[in-house]
């Protein structure tokens, strides 16, 4: 059974525990969402947009308190927590501003005569299963477009984020969302299976591990429910024809070490051409050694603890496996001996296929450096992964950037800097990184009924 509790990863202290939902409470949540959804969908898009604007206002007004919550829950440095909230505000504003436009019916050319239009309508109640690493942002990119569309949301958050989960539910209620249109559930894994199977749930969106995605997709498939999955990543950062290595170091440092490296689209594999490798590796390792993990509540802290003791254990096992098989440690490489979930920012080189780090996702502040001899080899190496979320390309040659971007097997490519996110940009991957898209116009396409209306004359 899952336990919903706040354990401060900076200290290891258990702050508070929350009971999981009873089966009766789960049925009540489903009844509430099912009853609210139809009325919510029947409201004019402009009314729904007004509520989302109010949601954005409240996130802005409450940002300091909300940031403190996730700093306590999962160790995000407060400066980065405030940055996450700025992104959240922009997402709700984006759908409030553009939702009506995205929902306009589309007229089709009809060869057989008459008139035909496609209308985008809500499908019903959706289940969102969200992770701990960006507690507000992950929810926003699922909830904002779907609430604008008229779907209701049942939200099952990560067990270590109960406080932020309740804060979001309260915020939606305060913004004027009808009771039941957004419902938080502290469900167990078995109860999640029950929710997916229920006829009132019309779709599932999960952001999380590959293992969790496979389990949810299997249950959803048996019950003929659509799923959107954003899973793991082992994103490459390709350093090709560059003249300013200091800028590359700065970009790759941010792309790998922000949020203590706990991001699906972090730059986990840094692939450099032979001519750049030695100079980059030296400067990058020096920069990483200069990062001093500290109190996440301090606004000057760049890196805090990892999210949990389990996260540290898993990461350290992967690192020690690599070292034991011959990997070179350029920086870090060990747990930090203090209470809480602390790990040294780490750089490893000499990674070989027999090491876990070669194919597994490392979810923490560990960068892997690889040396290649050509552009073709860099692309081939980047694509040699079971994952395909995003990739970054650093080159001064625009034609090379365009050429390489076309060849990369990922859902997203960022040229000139690390992977990022914005409300207007579609987010998602291919291969074992999942399927479906969130954000942008595409975020309102996944769980919409594209209803054809044909008028015969």
Secondary structure, 3 states (H helix, E strand, C coil): CCCEEEEECCCCEEEEEECCCCHHHHHHHHHHHHHHHHHHHHCCHHHHHHHHHHHHHHHHHCHHHHHHHHHHHHCCCHHHHHHHHHHHHHHHHHHHHHHHHHCCCEEECCCCCCEEEEEEEECCEEEEECCCCCCCHHHHHHHHHHHHHCCEEEEECCCCCHHHHHHHHHHHHHCCCCCCCEEECCCCHHHHHHHHHCCCEEEEEEECCHHHHHHHHHHHHHCCCEEEEECCCCEEEEECCCCCHHHHHHHHHHHHHHHHHCCCCCEEEEEEEHHHHHHHHHHHHHHHHCCCCCCCCCCCCCCCCCCCHHHHHHHHHHHHHHHHCCCEEEECCCECCCCCCCECCEEEECCCCCCHHHHCCCCCCEEEEEEECCHHHHHHHHHCCCEECEEEEECCCHHHHHHHHHHCCCCEEEECCCCCCCCCCCECCEECCEECCECCHHHHCCCEEEEEEEECC
